[in-house]
Amino acid sequence: MGSPIIFTILALIAMLSALGMLLSRNAVHSALFLVLNFTTIAVFFLILNAPFLFVTQIAIYAGAIMVLFIFVVMLLGAEQLRSEPTAAVGRWQVPLSIVLAMILLGTFIFILASGTGTPSVETEALIEAGPVEIGLRLFEGYVFPFEVASVLLLVAMIGVVVLRTRRGENG
């Protein structure tokens, strides 16, 4: 898998960003900590010689899903989970997020520079996990759950728009 030191650093970043997400009182900050967590998981995929899953994790989870989350949070007006002022509550969040992001970036650059994340010539794939195989597996056996997830996301978005419209009429 690579260096145990790199694994430990990435595991710490993943755990601390998850804690930051859970402990943050601001919903947008929680979503940004979740983006950092998703990015750390993507680097784990890179270390495990799964570049397709690395790119997929970045594009789908850290990109598209988080944009959807932040859009819903902003549309609902739920930036604050509590009515306390953010200046007194969130002083630790900005430094923690900067430190974690810098450590993650440094680890990522170290992995790329040392060649730890690239497969060697002797490495042979145990399973076929290319984009074609994953696409066939996804659309042959998992079409129904994929469509159910799509419908659930659509219903959630419509619900947010309805709730926001009603809140605008009342207040």
Secondary structure, 3 states (H helix, E strand, C coil): CCCHHHHHHHHHHHHHHHHHHHHCCEHHHHHHHHHHHHHHHHHHHHHCCCHHHHHHHHHHHHHHHHHHHHHHHHHHCCCECCCCCHHHHCCCHHHHHHHHHHHHHHHHHHHHHHCCCCCCCCCCCCCCCCHHHHHHHHHHHCHHHHHHHHHHHHHHHHHHHHHHHHHHHHC
